[in-house]
Amino acid sequence: MRTWIKVIGPDGKVVFCNLGPTGVALIGRHPNNRIVMDEPGVERYHAVLHYRQKPYCIQTLRKTQLIFGEHCLTAHACAFLQPGDQVHIGSHTIVLLQDQPVISRHN
């Protein structure tokens, strides 16, 4: 089973990202990140998602913050994720998915 992330941008644009087999995905503004969020409120390297084994964990880097549920995580904090969980970083929302997303096309 592959791990997917749905990224919802501040403009409502949705992008699906297959995370691949590495087990670790960097999130941030820098183009070398697996999940790139290009906005001033997001640090170059903002967070890291560990998905090699369950439970998956998203961890903040440096003095960054993210919102998970009703909690604001700061400075190297870690939150365990389940499929469907939403995390807010800057104006972006990421959603953890387990199976390949079904994309409907309307003619």
Kinemage of the C-alpha trace (Angstrom):
@kinemage 1
@onewidth
@group {chain A} dominant
@subgroup {mainchain}
@vectorlist {calphas} color= white
{ca met a 1} P 0.000 0.000 0.000
{ca arg a 2} L 1.398 3.390 -0.994
{ca thr a 3} L 1.191 6.555 1.020
{ca trp a 4} L -0.286 9.631 -0.627
{ca ile a 5} L -0.656 13.192 0.547
{ca lys a 6} L -3.316 15.586 -0.677
{ca val a 7} L -2.045 19.172 -0.589
{ca ile a 8} L -4.636 21.940 -0.690
{ca gly a 9} L -3.129 25.328 -1.485
{ca pro a 10} L -4.359 28.716 -0.291
{ca asp a 11} L -6.116 29.188 -3.646
{ca gly a 12} L -7.987 25.876 -3.251
{ca lys a 13} L -5.839 24.075 -5.824
{ca val a 14} L -5.437 20.386 -4.928
{ca val a 15} L -2.291 18.389 -5.699
{ca phe a 16} L -1.830 14.683 -4.938
{ca cys a 17} L 1.678 13.547 -4.045
{ca asn a 18} L 2.809 9.909 -4.009
{ca leu a 19} L 5.434 9.794 -1.277
{ca gly a 20} L 7.340 6.784 -2.627
{ca pro a 21} L 9.340 4.155 -0.740
{ca thr a 22} L 11.866 6.260 1.214
{ca gly a 23} L 9.793 6.583 4.391
{ca val a 24} L 10.692 10.238 4.925
{ca ala a 25} L 9.351 13.362 3.189
{ca leu a 26} L 10.555 16.894 3.820
{ca ile a 27} L 7.980 19.682 3.685
{ca gly a 28} L 8.769 23.341 3.105
{ca arg a 29} L 9.416 26.220 0.739
{ca his a 30} L 12.727 24.954 -0.702
{ca pro a 31} L 12.379 23.189 -4.091
{ca asn a 32} L 14.375 20.170 -2.814
{ca asn a 33} L 11.539 19.219 -0.444
{ca arg a 34} L 9.244 16.342 -1.413
{ca ile a 35} L 6.230 18.556 -0.639
{ca val a 36} L 6.856 22.179 -1.670
{ca met a 37} L 4.736 25.003 -0.249
{ca asp a 38} L 5.929 28.264 -1.762
{ca glu a 39} L 4.656 30.991 0.553
{ca pro a 40} L 6.308 33.372 3.047
{ca gly a 41} L 4.704 31.748 6.137
{ca val a 42} L 6.400 28.424 5.375
{ca glu a 43} L 10.078 27.911 6.237
{ca arg a 44} L 12.557 26.513 3.713
{ca tyr a 45} L 12.542 23.236 5.667
{ca his a 46} L 9.408 23.396 7.799
{ca ala a 47} L 8.540 19.824 8.775
{ca val a 48} L 9.311 16.194 8.072
{ca leu a 49} L 6.828 13.353 7.615
{ca his a 50} L 8.039 9.928 8.794
{ca tyr a 51} L 5.983 7.191 7.094
{ca arg a 52} L 8.243 4.143 7.079
{ca gln a 53} L 6.185 2.413 9.762
{ca lys a 54} L 2.923 3.128 11.523
{ca pro a 55} L 1.982 5.246 13.297
{ca tyr a 56} L 3.144 7.919 10.862
{ca cys a 57} L 4.589 11.043 12.441
{ca ile a 58} L 4.883 14.636 11.295
{ca gln a 59} L 7.571 16.621 13.093
{ca thr a 60} L 8.250 20.349 13.056
{ca leu a 61} L 11.775 21.533 12.347
{ca arg a 62} L 13.620 24.332 14.140
{ca lys a 63} L 11.273 26.995 15.500
{ca thr a 64} L 8.504 26.332 12.997
{ca gln a 65} L 4.903 25.541 13.792
{ca leu a 66} L 1.994 23.659 12.312
{ca ile a 67} L -1.606 23.090 13.321
{ca phe a 68} L -2.846 19.546 13.871
{ca gly a 69} L -6.464 19.307 14.946
{ca glu a 70} L -6.830 21.858 17.712
{ca his a 71} L -3.143 21.749 18.661
{ca cys a 72} L -0.323 24.053 17.591
{ca leu a 73} L 2.936 22.110 17.418
{ca thr a 74} L 6.210 24.013 17.753
{ca ala a 75} L 9.974 23.377 17.989
{ca his a 76} L 10.575 19.719 17.088
{ca ala a 77} L 7.175 18.508 18.296
{ca cys a 78} L 5.740 15.366 16.725
{ca ala a 79} L 2.143 14.385 15.993
{ca phe a 80} L 1.042 10.879 15.026
{ca leu a 81} L -1.173 10.735 11.947
{ca gln a 82} L -3.942 8.448 10.760
{ca pro a 83} L -5.417 8.381 7.242
{ca gly a 84} L -7.696 11.385 6.781
{ca asp a 85} L -5.915 13.567 9.350
{ca gln a 86} L -5.361 17.181 8.312
{ca val a 87} L -2.315 19.293 9.106
{ca his a 88} L -2.153 23.027 8.432
{ca ile a 89} L 1.162 24.607 7.484
{ca gly a 90} L 0.930 28.280 6.612
{ca ser a 91} L -2.084 28.627 4.301
{ca his a 92} L -1.768 25.026 3.066
{ca thr a 93} L -3.574 21.935 4.289
{ca ile a 94} L -2.161 18.453 3.879
{ca val a 95} L -4.256 15.316 4.254
{ca leu a 96} L -2.769 11.854 4.766
{ca leu a 97} L -4.193 9.247 2.372
{ca gln a 98} L -3.364 5.520 2.143
{ca asp a 99} L -4.582 4.458 -1.278
{ca gln a 100} L -4.236 6.111 -4.644
{ca pro a 101} L -6.757 8.934 -4.808
{ca val a 102} L -9.705 8.606 -7.147
{ca ile a 103} L -9.856 11.641 -9.378
{ca ser a 104} L -13.202 12.167 -11.040
{ca arg a 105} L -13.320 13.884 -14.405
{ca his a 106} L -16.436 15.699 -15.484
{ca asn a 107} L -17.070 16.086 -19.232
